[in-house]
Structure formats: structure tokens, C-alpha cells
Amino acid sequence: MEILFNVLFSASLMLAIVPVLIKGALKIGLTDMPGGRKLHKQPTPLVGGIAIGMTTLMSLMVQPSGFATFEVFYTLVACSLVLLILGALDDYMEIRASRKLLVQVMCAVVVVRSGLHLQSLFGIFGVENIPLPVMQVLSIVIITGVVNAYNLIDGVDGLSGMVSLLAMIVLGLISHLTGADGLTWFFTMMSGAIVAFLKFNLGQKNKIFLGDAGSLFLGFIIVCSSMALLNHSASRGDDSGNTVLVTLIGLMAIPVFDSLRVYIERYREGRSPFTAERNHIHHLLQGFELSPLRISLTIVTISMLLIATAFIFHHWIEVTWVILGMMLVFRVLIFVLNSNREMMTWQQKIQSFEE
């Protein structure tokens, strides 16, 4: 009953906040304008992330003990709100990518310095422990990379919201099973807020987008919460640390692997890694003429299959091989999607030639 109450409470807050924010966004021009590579036809308010952030703050005021499990989570929320403001400013006036990256790194440094960082590599490539300064730097790189990965996957209606909702559900289950009950409350509350956001994002009336504000905010919470739960599960002294590790890697595999693939391709071609283009996995799925909703459901389904497969196989094979296996599956998937795009391109060329 408590979980249901949390979901309904946060969802109700979102439903009350969003209409007010929509009116304000339309007045000041905080909207995503149509044109170019964009599919929408009308200016769409970029208030989804702001609404989720406001819901988070209000919920914390109602139940401030929600983070009793990890005191460092107050630092996490503070830094995530900084990124929320950064993203909102970028949505409104466009901030240079290098400056946004600098703020992201600074927020990661603050969280890591507060004590929230990886404490072990869990035998990945045969490595368990490395010097603390190296572990802290690695944690900063991971946090910044994952935040950008979740930012980049926000490309079609419903996708970022559904991927984030899946993350909150998985993190909520992990926190419940490992005894981090304060965090279970937080993740269920976030789930309700995201469900309410999807109502607006996937609908036609009062449609809103998450915006950079939302993707940066949610990405930061997801990766930092994952680190905290990973460390918490490892401290229990059983096999739960490895189980949580492969589950979390499966959860983040699609956004992270896809962003790494795109960055590497841009680097090889001598282009800036921040170049905008239609080469992400959700763009490749559009080659099958899927609707945004079906694209989002397809990616979430693949993520769920990766999580389930990793969870099952890690009992028989080493963590390193589980990770390499997920990378191989992703590469095969991208090969199939690229092959379909090339075939569609050739069909269009043939048709234009015949005409």
C-alpha cells in the first residue's frame, strides 16, 4: 500500500504542476520549435524535467526521511538539481556543449568527494581493487559518461521516459531486496512522476518534452543511485554485489553502448563528438517504419532481455564474459539495423532512378 501511495502522490503532484508550467513555458518561449530533423509540428513546452524536479523537491519536503539510508543522497539531489537548472537554461538559450560538460564533471566531482564512488571493480577483466584516487577518477568518468548517454537517448516521444521508468523500477527492486528501504521510497516516488510525465509526453493534448533539464537530472540520479546500491549490496558480504552489478550494466547497456558507438564513429570520421545527427539506435529503428511508441517499447524490451540474460548467466560465467556478451549482442543488433537502413537507401535510389 505504501508503494502505491507513493506512486499516486507523486503522479498527482505532476498532474497538478504540468499545466501551470505549460502556460509559463509558452509565455516565455521555453519550447522546442519544429523544423529541421524534428518530427513535431508545433512548439512543444520543454517542462517535463522541471516538473519531475519540482515533484522530487516537494516529495522530499513531505517525507524528508526518505534518504535516511544514505546521507550522501542529499548531495546527490543537490547536484542533480544543479544539472536540472543547467539543462533548463540550455533548453531556453542553448549553452555551449563544452560548458555543459564542465558543469557535469564538477557535479560528478562533488558527489565523488562526498564519498559516493565505486569501491570495487568486482573482478572485471580480473581486477578487484585499484588505488582510491584512480577509483575516484574512474567514478567521475562513469558518472559523466552515463549522464550524457541518457541525454543522447532522448530522441523520440516516450523513449527517455520509459527508459528512466525502467531504471526506477529496477533500482527500486534492488533497494528493497538489499534492505535500502529509504531509497525504495524515493524510486517509487520517481516512478509515479515519470508515469505522469509519459501521459503528457505520449499524448496529443498538452504535449510536453523532457528537455535537457530532465534527461540530465534523471541520468545523474540513475547512475549515482546505481553506484550507491552497488556499494551497499557489496558490503553485505554475499554474492549480491555481482548480481547487482550485472543487473545495472544490463539496465544501462543500450544508452551507454549506443553513445560510445556514436562517439567512436564521429571520432573516426574526424567530426566533433557533439555533432547532431540521426544515427542513434532509435533513429535506426525508424527504418522499420515504427511509431515512436513502438520504438520506445522495443528498446525497453531489449533492455529487459539484457537484464534478465545477464542476471541468469552471471551464475555460470564470469562478470567479464557477461559484459562482453552484452556488447556482442548490441553489435549484432546495430549491424542488423544498419543493414536495414542501407537496404532502404538503395531501394529509394532505385525508385528515384526508375522514375
C-alpha positions in Angstrom: 0.0 0.0 0.0 2.9 2.4 0.8 4.4 1.9 -2.7 1.0 2.6 -4.3 0.5 5.7 -2.2 4.0 7.0 -3.2 3.3 6.5 -6.9 -0.2 8.1 -6.7 1.1 11.0 -4.6 4.0 11.9 -7.0 1.8 11.4 -10.0 -0.9 13.6 -8.6 1.7 16.3 -8.0 2.9 16.1 -11.6 -0.6 16.3 -13.0 -1.2 19.5 -11.0 2.2 21.1 -11.8 2.5 20.4 -15.5 -0.5 22.5 -16.8 0.8 25.5 -14.9 4.3 25.0 -16.3 3.0 24.6 -19.8 1.3 28.1 -19.6 4.5 29.6 -18.3 6.7 27.9 -20.9 4.5 29.1 -23.8 4.7 32.7 -22.5 8.5 32.9 -22.2 9.3 30.7 -25.2 10.7 27.6 -23.3 9.6 25.4 -26.2 11.1 23.0 -28.7 10.4 24.6 -32.1 9.5 22.4 -35.1 11.8 22.2 -38.2 15.0 20.5 -39.3 15.3 16.9 -38.1 12.4 17.3 -35.7 9.1 15.5 -36.3 6.7 17.6 -34.2 4.7 20.3 -36.0 4.0 22.8 -33.2 6.1 24.5 -30.5 6.2 22.0 -27.6 7.0 23.0 -23.9 10.2 21.7 -22.5 8.9 21.4 -19.0 8.9 17.6 -18.3 12.2 17.6 -16.4 11.4 20.8 -14.5 8.1 19.2 -13.4 9.8 16.0 -12.3 12.4 18.0 -10.4 9.7 20.1 -8.6 7.9 16.9 -7.7 11.1 15.5 -6.2 11.6 18.5 -4.0 8.0 18.6 -2.8 8.1 14.9 -2.0 11.3 15.3 0.0 9.6 18.1 1.9 6.7 15.9 2.8 8.9 12.9 3.8 12.5 14.2 4.4 13.5 10.9 6.0 13.3 9.2 2.6 17.1 9.4 2.2 17.9 8.1 5.7 19.6 5.1 4.2 22.4 7.2 2.6 23.1 10.7 3.9 25.2 11.3 0.8 22.0 11.3 -1.2 21.2 14.9 -0.2 24.4 15.8 -2.0 23.2 13.7 -5.0 19.9 15.5 -5.1 21.5 18.9 -4.8 23.9 18.2 -7.7 21.1 16.7 -9.8 19.1 19.9 -9.3 22.2 21.9 -10.5 22.1 19.9 -13.7 18.3 20.4 -13.9 18.9 24.2 -13.9 21.7 23.8 -16.4 19.5 21.8 -18.7 16.7 24.2 -18.4 19.0 27.1 -19.3 20.3 25.1 -22.3 16.7 24.4 -23.4 15.9 28.1 -23.3 19.1 29.7 -24.7 21.5 26.9 -25.8 24.7 26.6 -23.8 28.0 25.5 -25.4 28.5 21.8 -25.2 31.9 22.2 -23.6 30.5 24.3 -20.8 27.7 21.9 -20.1 30.3 19.1 -19.9 32.4 21.1 -17.4 29.4 21.6 -15.1 28.6 17.8 -15.4 32.1 17.0 -14.4 32.1 19.4 -11.5 28.8 17.8 -10.2 30.4 14.4 -10.5 33.5 15.6 -8.6 31.3 16.9 -5.8 29.4 13.7 -5.4 32.6 11.6 -5.5 34.3 13.8 -3.0 31.3 13.3 -0.7 32.0 9.6 -0.6 29.8 8.2 -3.4 32.1 6.4 -5.8 32.9 2.8 -6.9 34.6 0.8 -4.1 35.5 -2.2 -6.3 35.7 -3.4 -9.9 34.2 -6.8 -8.9 36.7 -8.8 -10.9 36.0 -7.1 -14.3 39.0 -8.1 -16.5 40.4 -9.8 -13.4 40.7 -6.5 -11.4 39.1 -6.2 -8.0 40.7 -3.2 -6.3 42.7 -0.2 -7.6 44.1 2.8 -5.7 41.5 5.2 -4.3 42.4 8.2 -6.4 42.2 6.1 -9.6 38.8 4.7 -8.4 37.5 8.2 -7.8 38.6 9.4 -11.3 37.1 6.4 -12.9 33.8 7.1 -11.0 33.8 10.7 -12.3 34.3 9.5 -15.8 31.5 6.9 -15.5 29.0 9.4 -14.0 29.7 12.0 -16.7 29.5 9.4 -19.4 26.3 7.8 -18.3 24.6 11.2 -17.8 25.5 12.1 -21.4 24.3 8.7 -22.6 20.8 9.3 -21.1 20.8 12.7 -22.5 21.5 11.4 -26.0 18.8 8.8 -26.0 16.1 11.4 -25.6 15.2 11.3 -29.3 11.6 10.2 -29.8 8.5 10.6 -27.8 8.3 8.3 -24.7 11.8 6.8 -25.1 13.7 8.7 -22.4 10.7 8.5 -20.0 10.3 4.7 -20.5 14.0 4.0 -20.1 14.1 6.1 -17.0 10.9 4.4 -15.6 12.5 1.0 -16.2 15.6 2.3 -14.3 13.5 3.4 -11.3 11.6 0.1 -11.2 14.8 -1.9 -11.3 16.6 0.3 -8.7 13.5 0.2 -6.5 13.5 -3.6 -6.6 17.3 -3.7 -5.8 16.9 -1.3 -2.9 14.0 -3.3 -1.5 15.8 -6.6 -1.8 19.0 -5.3 -0.3 17.4 -3.5 2.6 17.8 0.1 1.5 14.2 0.9 2.3 14.7 4.7 2.3 15.7 4.5 -1.3 12.8 2.2 -2.2 10.5 5.1 -1.2 12.5 7.5 -3.4 12.4 5.3 -6.5 8.7 4.6 -6.2 8.0 8.3 -5.9 10.2 9.0 -9.0 8.3 6.2 -10.9 5.0 7.9 -10.2 6.3 11.3 -11.5 7.7 9.7 -14.7 4.4 7.8 -15.3 2.5 11.1 -15.2 5.1 12.7 -17.5 4.5 9.9 -20.0 0.8 10.7 -20.0 1.6 14.2 -21.4 4.6 13.2 -23.5 2.8 10.4 -25.4 -0.5 12.3 -25.7 -1.5 14.9 -28.2 -3.2 17.3 -25.8 -0.9 19.4 -23.6 2.1 17.6 -25.0 5.4 18.2 -23.3 9.0 17.1 -23.8 11.5 16.1 -21.1 14.2 18.5 -22.4 17.8 18.5 -21.5 16.8 19.5 -18.0 15.0 16.2 -17.5 17.5 13.9 -19.2 20.5 15.4 -17.3 18.5 15.3 -14.0 17.3 11.7 -14.4 20.6 10.4 -15.8 22.6 11.8 -12.9 20.2 10.3 -10.3 20.2 6.9 -12.1 24.0 6.5 -12.3 24.7 7.8 -8.8 21.9 5.8 -7.3 23.3 2.7 -9.0 26.8 3.3 -7.6 25.3 3.7 -4.1 23.2 0.5 -4.4 26.2 -1.4 -5.8 28.4 -0.5 -2.9 25.6 -1.2 -0.4 25.0 -4.7 -1.9 28.7 -5.5 -1.9 29.0 -4.6 1.8 26.6 -7.4 2.6 29.4 -9.9 2.1 27.4 -12.3 -0.2 27.1 -12.7 -3.9 24.6 -9.9 -4.2 27.3 -7.4 -5.3 27.9 -9.3 -8.6 24.2 -9.8 -9.1 23.5 -6.1 -8.8 26.5 -5.2 -11.0 25.4 -7.3 -14.0 21.8 -6.1 -13.5 22.8 -2.5 -13.6 25.1 -3.0 -16.6 22.2 -4.7 -18.4 20.0 -1.7 -17.4 22.3 0.9 -18.8 23.7 -1.2 -21.7 21.6 0.3 -24.5 22.1 4.1 -23.7 25.8 3.6 -22.8 26.8 1.3 -25.7 24.9 3.4 -28.2 26.5 6.7 -27.1 30.0 5.1 -27.1 29.3 3.7 -30.6 28.2 7.1 -31.9 31.2 9.0 -30.3 33.7 6.5 -31.8 32.1 6.8 -35.2 32.3 10.6 -35.1 35.9 10.5 -33.9 36.9 8.1 -36.7 35.3 10.4 -39.2 37.1 13.5 -37.8 33.9 15.1 -36.6 33.1 16.7 -33.2 31.6 14.2 -30.7 28.9 16.7 -30.1 27.7 16.8 -33.7 23.9 16.3 -34.0 22.9 13.5 -36.4 20.3 10.8 -36.9 22.4 7.7 -36.2 21.4 6.6 -32.7 19.6 3.3 -32.2 16.2 5.0 -32.1 16.9 6.6 -35.4 17.9 3.3 -36.9 14.7 1.7 -35.7 12.8 4.3 -37.6 13.9 2.5 -40.7 11.4 -0.2 -39.9 8.7 2.5 -40.0 7.9 2.0 -36.3 5.9 4.7 -34.4 7.7 6.5 -31.6 5.8 4.4 -29.0 6.8 1.2 -30.7 10.4 2.3 -30.9 10.4 3.1 -27.2 8.8 -0.2 -26.3 11.3 -2.1 -28.5 14.3 -0.5 -26.8 12.8 -1.1 -23.3 12.1 -4.7 -24.2 15.6 -5.2 -25.4 16.9 -3.7 -22.1 14.7 -6.0 -20.1 16.0 -9.0 -22.0 19.6 -7.9 -21.4 18.9 -7.5 -17.7 17.3 -11.0 -17.5 20.0 -12.7 -19.5 22.8 -11.1 -17.5 21.1 -12.0 -14.3 20.8 -15.6 -15.3 24.2 -16.2 -16.9 26.3 -14.5 -14.2 25.8 -17.5 -12.0 27.7 -19.7 -14.5 30.2 -17.4 -16.2 32.5 -14.6 -15.0 31.2 -11.0 -15.0 33.7 -10.0 -17.7 32.2 -12.5 -20.1 28.7 -11.4 -19.3 29.7 -7.8 -20.2 31.4 -8.9 -23.4 28.4 -11.0 -24.3 26.1 -7.9 -23.9 28.4 -5.9 -26.1 28.4 -8.6 -28.8 24.6 -8.7 -28.8 24.5 -5.0 -29.1 26.9 -5.0 -32.0 24.8 -7.7 -33.8 21.7 -5.6 -33.3 23.3 -2.4 -34.7 24.6 -4.4 -37.7 21.1 -5.6 -38.5 19.7 -2.1 -38.1 22.4 -0.5 -40.3 21.9 -3.2 -42.9 18.2 -2.4 -43.0 18.9 1.3 -43.4 21.4 0.7 -46.2 18.8 -1.6 -48.0 16.1 1.1 -47.6 18.5 3.7 -49.0 19.3 1.6 -52.1 15.6 0.9 -52.6 14.9 4.7 -52.6 17.7 5.3 -55.1 16.4 2.6 -57.4 12.9 4.0 -57.2 14.1 7.5 -57.9 16.2 6.2 -60.9 13.1 4.4 -62.3 11.0 7.5 -62.0 
